[in-house]
Amino acid sequence: MSSIDFTDRVAVVTGAGGGLGRTYALELARRGCKVVVNDPGVSRDGTGGDSAPADQVVAEIRAAGGEAVASHDGVETEAGGQAIVATAMDTWGRLDVLIHNAGILRDRSFAKMGAEDWKAVLAVHLDGGFNVCNPAFKVMKAAGYGRILMTTSVSGLFGNFGQASYGAAKMGLVGLMNVLTIEGKKYDIKVNGLSPTAHTRMTGDLKREGLPDVSRDTGHVTAAAVYMVSEACQDTGVIIHAGHGFYGRIQVAHNDGVFLGREPTTVENFAENWDRITEFDNVETKPTLQAYMGLVYEKSAR
């Protein structure tokens, strides 16, 4: 395969002042991309602020001969998202790539979680997805080209104790990805999801027993992220899990389903068929809502 190249492309990477976002920005720049390094420099729980993290990554890129500019706007507001995209447009007049990587954590068991912590996490991850993707999508639609990468998580895809807000936000981004995948096809806008695992500030206090040393190597995740926002990647609506040198696809699946008749069924009849309805031996995946509903209509017509 030919080398993955981003010459003349412009990217926005949110949360790029450290961790995975930093490695995405550095690798994109190394491959010729002009990069908006976005990071308000908040702490892991979203409090505070510091311009240094984004500025330092920009300095690294420029020292290596690349082009980059810092953005210190927060993704949690509509104005912030618009300002981030405007930074790319005002500096280089285009935007080809968006990686929505920004995130915070406020882990609590659900019974102990307050509304403030819930809203703060969703504001950055899920609202942030809208706030930055909406203006970016409009720019890409007008240009007839774009690559968007959402950051999801196994905490949402499969669940994880103490991460109700984080998991809900990350699954919300999957829903956004699915819709933008459909709406972007006509304009060559590919929208995919990445579920990363790496040892960064976000996961610094998690237990590491049993994990290999490569869990500290963010490069395993970076390779997937950079390919998925390249022109070479022609797939869309795909979720990839990357970490520890392992890569795999995660996808919503369904079973073969059961048709219980044209007349409304009783609660008792539904209960009697529960095992048939919920069995997951005959698993299928459908790439679109229409394909799945086609199966439903087909069974109903029998």
C-alpha positions as CSV (number, residue, x, y, z in Angstrom):
1,M,0.0,0.0,0.0
2,S,1.2,3.5,-0.8
3,S,2.2,5.8,2.0
4,I,-0.6,7.6,3.9
5,D,-0.2,11.2,3.1
6,F,-1.9,14.4,4.3
7,T,-0.1,17.0,2.3
8,D,-2.3,20.1,1.8
9,R,-4.9,18.7,4.2
10,V,-6.1,20.6,7.3
11,A,-7.2,18.8,10.5
12,V,-8.7,19.8,13.8
13,V,-7.9,17.5,16.8
14,T,-9.8,18.3,19.9
15,G,-8.2,17.5,23.3
16,A,-4.8,17.5,21.5
17,G,-2.8,19.0,24.3
18,G,-1.8,15.6,25.7
19,G,-2.4,11.9,25.6
20,L,-3.8,10.3,22.5
21,G,-4.9,13.7,21.0
22,R,-1.3,14.9,21.1
23,T,0.0,11.8,19.3
24,Y,-2.7,12.2,16.6
25,A,-1.7,15.8,16.0
26,L,2.0,15.0,15.8
27,E,1.5,12.1,13.4
28,L,-0.8,14.0,11.2
29,A,1.6,16.9,11.0
30,R,4.5,14.5,10.3
31,R,2.6,13.3,7.3
32,G,2.1,16.8,5.9
33,C,-1.2,17.9,7.5
34,K,-1.8,21.4,8.9
35,V,-3.2,20.9,12.4
36,V,-5.4,23.0,14.7
37,V,-4.3,21.7,18.1
38,N,-7.4,22.3,20.3
39,D,-7.2,22.0,24.1
40,P,-8.4,24.4,26.8
41,G,-5.9,22.7,29.2
42,V,-8.5,21.7,31.8
43,S,-7.9,19.1,34.5
44,R,-9.2,15.5,34.0
45,D,-12.5,16.5,35.6
46,G,-13.0,19.5,33.4
47,T,-12.0,22.2,35.8
48,G,-9.4,24.9,35.4
49,G,-7.7,25.9,32.2
50,D,-4.2,26.4,30.8
51,S,-3.0,27.4,27.4
52,A,0.3,25.6,27.8
53,P,-0.6,22.1,26.7
54,A,-1.9,23.1,23.2
55,D,0.9,25.7,22.8
56,Q,3.5,23.1,23.6
57,V,2.2,20.6,21.0
58,V,2.1,23.4,18.4
59,A,5.7,24.2,19.2
60,E,6.7,20.5,18.8
61,I,5.1,20.4,15.4
62,R,6.7,23.6,14.2
63,A,10.1,22.5,15.5
64,A,9.8,19.5,13.3
65,G,9.0,21.6,10.3
66,G,5.2,21.2,10.3
67,E,2.4,23.7,10.4
68,A,0.1,24.1,13.4
69,V,-1.9,26.6,15.3
70,A,-3.4,26.4,18.8
71,S,-7.0,26.7,19.8
72,H,-7.9,27.1,23.5
73,D,-11.7,27.0,23.0
74,G,-13.8,24.5,24.9
75,V,-16.0,22.1,22.9
76,E,-18.7,22.1,25.6
77,T,-20.3,25.3,24.1
78,E,-21.7,26.0,20.6
79,A,-19.6,29.1,20.5
80,G,-16.5,27.1,21.3
81,G,-17.1,24.6,18.6
82,Q,-17.7,27.3,16.0
83,A,-14.5,29.0,17.1
84,I,-12.4,25.9,16.8
85,V,-13.6,25.4,13.2
86,A,-13.2,29.1,12.5
87,T,-9.5,28.8,13.5
88,A,-8.9,26.3,10.7
89,M,-10.8,28.3,8.2
90,D,-9.3,31.7,9.2
91,T,-5.8,30.2,9.1
92,W,-5.8,27.9,6.1
93,G,-9.2,28.4,4.4
94,R,-10.3,24.8,4.6
95,L,-11.0,21.8,6.9
96,D,-10.6,18.2,5.7
97,V,-10.3,16.2,9.0
98,L,-11.9,16.4,12.4
99,I,-11.0,14.1,15.3
100,H,-13.3,14.6,18.2
101,N,-11.1,13.4,21.0
102,A,-11.7,15.8,23.8
103,G,-13.1,14.3,27.0
104,I,-13.3,14.5,30.8
105,L,-14.0,12.0,33.5
106,R,-16.1,12.3,36.7
107,D,-16.6,8.7,37.7
108,R,-19.2,8.0,40.3
109,S,-21.4,5.0,41.0
110,F,-24.8,5.9,39.6
111,A,-26.5,6.1,43.0
112,K,-23.9,8.7,44.1
113,M,-23.8,10.6,40.8
114,G,-25.3,14.1,40.9
115,A,-26.8,16.0,38.0
116,E,-23.8,18.4,37.8
117,D,-21.3,15.6,37.2
118,W,-23.6,14.0,34.7
119,K,-24.1,17.2,32.7
120,A,-20.5,18.2,32.8
121,V,-19.3,14.9,31.2
122,L,-22.1,14.9,28.5
123,A,-21.3,18.5,27.7
124,V,-17.8,17.8,26.7
125,H,-18.2,14.4,25.0
126,L,-21.7,14.4,23.5
127,D,-22.6,18.1,23.3
128,G,-19.0,18.6,22.2
129,G,-19.7,16.2,19.3
130,F,-22.5,18.4,18.1
131,N,-20.7,21.7,18.8
132,V,-17.6,20.9,16.7
133,C,-19.1,18.5,14.2
134,N,-21.9,20.7,13.1
135,P,-19.8,23.6,11.8
136,A,-17.2,21.2,10.5
137,F,-19.8,19.1,8.6
138,K,-21.1,22.2,6.9
139,V,-17.6,23.1,5.7
140,M,-16.9,19.6,4.5
141,K,-20.3,19.3,2.7
142,A,-19.6,22.5,0.8
143,A,-16.1,21.2,-0.2
144,G,-17.4,17.7,-1.1
145,Y,-14.9,16.0,1.1
146,G,-14.3,15.2,4.7
147,R,-13.2,12.7,7.3
148,I,-14.6,12.7,10.9
149,L,-13.6,10.4,13.7
150,M,-15.7,10.1,16.8
151,T,-14.1,8.7,20.0
152,T,-16.3,6.1,21.6
153,S,-15.5,3.7,24.3
154,V,-16.0,0.1,25.5
155,S,-17.4,1.8,28.7
156,G,-20.4,2.7,26.6
157,L,-20.4,-0.2,24.1
158,F,-20.3,-2.8,26.9
159,G,-20.6,-0.9,30.2
160,N,-18.3,-0.2,33.0
161,F,-19.0,0.3,36.7
162,G,-19.0,3.9,37.8
163,Q,-19.1,5.4,34.3
164,A,-22.8,6.0,33.6
165,S,-22.2,9.5,32.3
166,Y,-19.1,8.6,30.3
167,G,-20.7,5.5,28.9
168,A,-23.9,7.3,27.9
169,A,-22.0,10.0,26.2
170,K,-19.8,7.6,24.3
171,M,-22.8,5.7,23.0
172,G,-24.5,8.9,22.1
173,L,-21.5,9.6,19.8
174,V,-22.1,6.3,18.1
175,G,-25.7,7.4,17.3
176,L,-24.3,10.6,15.9
177,M,-21.8,8.7,13.8
178,N,-24.5,6.5,12.4
179,V,-26.6,9.4,11.2
180,L,-23.7,11.5,9.8
181,T,-22.5,8.4,8.0
182,I,-25.8,8.4,6.1
183,E,-26.0,12.1,5.6
184,G,-22.3,12.5,4.5
185,K,-22.1,9.7,1.9
186,K,-23.3,12.0,-0.9
187,Y,-20.5,14.5,-0.2
188,D,-17.6,12.0,0.3
189,I,-17.7,12.6,4.1
190,K,-16.6,9.4,5.9
191,V,-17.5,9.2,9.6
192,N,-16.1,6.5,11.8
193,G,-15.7,5.6,15.4
194,L,-12.6,4.7,17.4
195,S,-12.7,2.9,20.8
196,P,-9.2,3.4,22.1
197,T,-7.3,1.7,25.0
198,A,-4.0,3.3,26.1
199,H,-2.3,4.4,29.3
200,T,-2.9,8.2,29.4
201,R,-3.9,10.8,32.0
202,M,-7.6,9.7,31.5
203,T,-6.8,6.2,32.5
204,G,-3.8,6.8,34.8
205,D,-5.5,5.5,38.0
206,L,-7.0,2.4,36.6
207,K,-5.6,-0.9,37.6
208,R,-3.2,-2.3,35.1
209,E,-2.7,-5.9,36.4
210,G,-2.5,-8.4,33.5
211,L,-2.0,-5.8,30.8
212,P,1.1,-5.9,28.6
213,D,3.7,-3.1,28.7
214,V,2.5,-1.9,25.3
215,S,-0.6,-0.5,27.0
216,R,1.6,2.5,27.6
217,D,2.3,2.9,23.9
218,T,-0.3,5.3,22.4
219,G,1.2,4.6,18.9
220,H,-1.0,1.5,18.7
221,V,-4.1,3.7,18.8
222,T,-2.6,6.5,16.7
223,A,-2.0,4.2,13.7
224,A,-5.7,3.4,13.6
225,A,-6.9,7.0,14.1
226,V,-4.7,8.4,11.4
227,Y,-5.6,5.8,8.8
228,M,-9.3,6.2,9.5
229,V,-9.2,10.0,8.7
230,S,-7.1,9.5,5.6
231,E,-8.2,9.7,2.0
232,A,-7.2,6.1,1.7
233,C,-10.0,5.0,4.1
234,Q,-13.1,4.5,2.1
235,D,-15.2,2.8,4.8
236,T,-17.7,4.7,6.8
237,G,-19.9,4.0,9.8
238,V,-17.2,1.6,11.2
239,I,-16.2,1.3,14.9
240,I,-12.7,0.0,15.5
241,H,-11.3,-0.9,18.9
242,A,-7.6,-0.3,19.2
243,G,-5.2,-1.0,22.0
244,H,-2.3,-3.1,23.3
245,G,-1.5,-4.0,19.6
246,F,-5.0,-5.5,19.1
247,Y,-7.5,-4.2,16.6
248,G,-11.0,-5.3,16.0
249,R,-14.4,-4.2,14.7
250,I,-17.4,-3.7,17.1
251,Q,-20.8,-3.5,15.5
252,V,-24.5,-3.5,16.6
253,A,-26.0,-6.9,15.9
254,H,-29.4,-8.5,16.1
255,N,-30.8,-12.0,16.2
256,D,-33.3,-13.5,13.7
257,G,-36.3,-12.3,15.7
258,V,-39.7,-13.9,16.2
259,F,-43.1,-13.0,14.6
260,L,-46.0,-13.5,17.0
261,G,-48.9,-12.7,14.7
262,R,-50.7,-9.8,13.2
263,E,-53.0,-9.3,16.2
264,P,-51.5,-7.6,19.3
265,T,-50.0,-10.4,21.5
266,T,-50.7,-10.8,25.1
267,V,-48.2,-10.2,27.9
268,E,-48.4,-13.9,28.7
269,N,-47.7,-14.9,25.1
270,F,-44.8,-12.5,25.0
271,A,-43.5,-14.0,28.3
272,E,-43.8,-17.6,26.9
273,N,-41.7,-16.6,23.9
274,W,-39.1,-14.7,25.8
275,D,-36.3,-17.3,25.3
276,R,-36.9,-17.4,21.6
277,I,-37.0,-13.6,21.3
278,T,-33.8,-13.1,23.2
279,E,-31.7,-16.0,22.0
280,F,-28.5,-14.8,20.3
281,D,-27.3,-17.9,18.5
282,N,-28.3,-16.7,15.0
283,V,-26.7,-13.3,15.0
284,E,-26.7,-10.9,12.0
285,T,-25.5,-7.4,11.4
286,K,-27.2,-4.9,9.2
287,P,-25.4,-1.8,7.9
288,T,-28.5,0.4,7.8
289,L,-31.8,1.0,9.5
290,Q,-33.5,0.2,6.3
291,A,-31.8,-3.2,6.0
292,Y,-32.9,-4.1,9.4
293,M,-36.5,-2.9,9.0
294,G,-36.5,-4.9,5.7
295,L,-36.0,-8.0,7.8
296,V,-38.7,-7.0,10.1
297,Y,-41.2,-6.4,7.3
298,E,-40.1,-9.7,5.6
299,K,-40.9,-11.7,8.7
300,S,-44.1,-9.9,9.3
301,A,-45.3,-10.7,5.8
302,R,-44.8,-14.5,6.2
